[in-house]
Amino acid sequence: MSASLFVMDVYAYYTGHTAGAARRYNRPPTRIGHYVKRLLSLLGLLFFIGTAVAQTFKPTPGMPGKDVVWIPTPNHAVEKMLDMAKVTAQDFVIDLGSGDGRNLIAAAKRGARAHGVEYNPDLVEYSRRAAAQAGVADKVTIVQGDMFAADISQATVMMLFLLPNHLNKLAPTFLKLRPGTRIVSNTYEIGGGWEPDVVEQAQPCLSWCSMVMYVVPARAAGSWRLGEDEWLWLEQRYQELFGTYRIGGVDVAIENGRLLGEEIRFTVNQVEYVGRVSGNSMSGSAKGRVSREWRATRTSE
């Protein structure tokens, strides 16, 4: 019997509307009466049925969603993603399109706080129950919503399994995150010229097991003054740096310029500069033909 027929029959059984339903349930038809009492009983039964259906919902790989179909990341690949990001109890992990919550639960088991955004309300409830059953409900929050409208500003780690066009659409938002935030993506790259900082595979690798990680770079472009007659002009393309170093009126192109979060490194005339960017200042050490400590202040962007 179909679910819709069953519900209709239950209604008929409690109200005495049809003899057909009464015959199916071995109850003689009755006159319509006592509507309030019977309707309340019916509503209670329907609530019980609805609750039972919700609790028996199980996600199926390939089920359609608002923006993508749901394909779960294999559990061993989830652990690999967490290893790549070096997730600890100090992290706040966010998953967009969090599905059955496995990324969040695995992160919470490492002590991290975890937050998921999922459009499918059935998956939201399912993943909340899963977090409770795993004993990490106090560390995991999951909300129903649109991943493109989500506030991810507090993330220190993003764990994602999205298509390239979705990742590319989110790229401007990712770049506004705090420098050093790790973005780990299953299989797909962000694209648009932003190259991953780390590429690894989870083993055994059967499917959906290639992982890429991006570290949000500090904003280092601009004019920097290192000393009385010492300047550095930097152009930035994601984590890559290009520019010119000037000292005593002599200009030299920098080489191998690169950012990894707040860490900056570049080479000038066989001298390697390594340091950290902190807002409009940066400092570090230089080693090579000469060795020294250096400090710079940004004068303009």
N, C-alpha and C positions, 0 to 999 in steps of 0.2 A: 504494500500500500504506500502511496506517495505521502510525503510529509504534509502537503496541502490538504489532501483528502482526510488524513488523520486528524488534523486540526479542525476541519469542518465537522467531522464526525464527533469529536469531543464536544464541540459547541452544541451540536444537535442532541448529544447524549444528556447534557446538563440542562438544556432548555426544553427538551421534548419536542423539537421542531419536526423531525422526520422519523417515520417508521423504519426507513432503511437503516439508519444509524442504530436505532434501537435493536433491530434484529441482529446486526453485526455484533452488538455488545450484550445480547441476551437480556435486554431490559425493555419492558413494554412501554409504548409511547405514553406520555403524560400530557396533561394540558399545560399551556404556558402559564407560569406563575412563579412567585417567589424569585423574581428576576434579580433582585439585588443580591440575595444570598448566593444564588447560582452563578451570577456574573463574577462575584468576588472569588468564588471557587475556581471559575474558569481562568480568571486573571492570574490567580496563584499558580495554577497548573501551567499556564503559558510561560510565566516567569521561571518556573522550575525547568521547563523544556528549554527555554532560551539560555539559561545558565548552564545547563548540561551541554548544549550544543557549543557554547563558547569555550567551555573547558575541554571539550574533545577536539577542538580545532587543531589541526597539525599542518604546518606549512609544507608545501610541495615544491621542490625545485622546478623552476620554469613558470611558476604562477605569475600572472601579469600584475604589474603595479602601475603607478601614475606615470613614472618616467622610464622605468626599466623593469624587466622581469626579474624575479628573485632567484638568484643562484648563490648558495652559501659557499663561503670560503672553507676549504677543508680544515679540520681542527688543527692538524699539525702545521698547516700554513699560517693559521692565526698565531700560533706560538712563535713561528719564525718572524712574523711581522712585529710582534712585541719585542722579540730579541733584537731585531734591527734598530728599533726605536729606543732600546734600552729603557723600557718602561719601569718606573719605580713607584713607590708610594707617594712621591712628591708630584706625580703627573696628574693632569686632567685630560682624559682621553675622550675624544668626540668621534662618533661614527654617524655619517649621513647616509640614510637608507639602511638603518641598523638591523632590519630583518628579524631574525629569531633571537637577536641579542648576544650571539656567541662571542663577538669581539669585545663587547662591553663586559660580559661575565668573566672572560679570560683576563682582561685587564684588571678588573676588580680583585680577582684572586691573587694578583701580584701587589695588591694594596692600593692601586690607583683609584681615583674617583673617575667615573665613566658616565657619559651622557650620550643618549641616542636620539635621533630624529627619524621617525618612520611614518610614512603616509598611510599605510594600511592599518586601520584600527584593530583588526583581528591579530595582526603581527605585534602590535603594541601590547595588547593584553597578554598574548602568548609569551612574549619576551619578559614582561614583568613577572609573570608566574615562574618562568625559568630562572630569573634572577633570585626570586624568593626561595625556590627549591635548592639553588646552589649556595644559599646562605650569604648572598652579597647584596641583598636589596637595599641595605643601608648605604652602599657605595654607588649604586646604579640608579640613574633616572632615565626614563624613556618617555618621550612626548610624541603625540601625533601632530605632524605638520609637514610643510614643504621644505625640502632641504635647501632650496635656493633662498629662502627667506629666513633661515635659521641664524641665530646669533652664535658664532663660533669664536668670538673674540678672546675667550678665556682658555682656549685649547693650548696645551703644550704638545699634544700628539693628536694627529688625525689618522684614523684607520679607515680606509675606503676600498670599496669594490664598485666602481662606477665606470661608465663608458667614457671614451676619450672626449666626446663633445660635452659631456657634463663636467668633466674635470677642467676642460679648457674654459668653460663658462664660469667656473668657480675660481679660476686662477687669480683674478684681481683681488678677490676676497682673501685668498690664501696669502698673497703677498703683503697684506695689511696686518697679518698676524705678527706676534712678537718675534724678532729675530731669534733663531735657534729652534723654533717650533718644528717638529718632525712630522712630515706627511708621508705616510706609507700607503702605497696603492697596490692592490692585487692585480697583476697582469698589465693594466693599462697605464700609459704615461699621460702626463698633463698636456704635453705638446706645446706648440706655439713658440718653440725655441728654448723653452725651459728644460734643460737636461737633468736627469736624476743624478744625485750625488752618490748613491749606492744602488747596485743591482745585484740581487742574489736569488737563489732558488731554494724552495723548501724540498727536502728529500723524505720519502720518495716523491718524485715529480711525475704525476700521472696527468693531472689537469688542474688549471687554475693555481699554479704554484710558483710563478715567476713574480718576484716582489721588487718594487722600485721605491726608493726613498728620496725625498727632497727635504732639505733643511732650509727653512725660510731665511734668506740672506738679509743682513743689515743693509740699510740704505747708505751707501758710501760715495755716491756721485757728488761732485762739486769741487770747489777750490779749497785746498788745505794748506795751512801755513805751518811749516816745521821749525823755522828759525828766521833770523834777521833777513837772510837772502836765500831762503830755501823753501820751495813750494812744490806742491803735488796737485795736479789736475786729473781728476778721475771721471771716466764715463763708465756706466754700469749697464750690463745686459744680464738680468737675473743674477747669477752668482759669478759671472765673468766680469773682469775689470780691464779697462784699457786706459791709457793716459800718458802723461808726461811728467817727469821729475826735473825740476830746475834748481841748480845751485850755482851761485856766482855768475849768473847770466848765461849758463850753459844748459841746454835742454837735452834730456835723454829719455827715450821711450821706455816705459816700464814693460816688463815681460812676465808671463805666467801669473798675471793678476787673477786672484780668485778669493771668493768669500765662502765660508762654511758657517752659517749663522752669523755670529758676531766676530768670528775669527777671520782676519785678513792676512793675505800674504802676496807679495809681489817681489820681483827682482829688478834691480837697477845696476847695470854695469857690473854684473857678477856679485853683487851684494844682495843677499836675501833679507827682506824685511818681513817680520812676522809680528802680529799684534792683535788687538781687539778694538772694535768700534763700539763706542758708547755714545749715542746721540751725536752731538757735534764735536766730539773729541775722540781721539784714538791714540794708542801708545803701544810700544813693544820694543823689540830688540832687532838689531841688524847684524848679520854675520856674513863674512866673506873676506874680501881684500882688507876691509876694515870692520871692526866690531864696535857697536855702541848701542846705547838706549836712545829711543826716539819718541817724540810726542808731537801731535799735530792738532790744530784747531781748524774747524771748517769756517770759512769766511763767507761762502755763498754756495748755493746748490745749483 
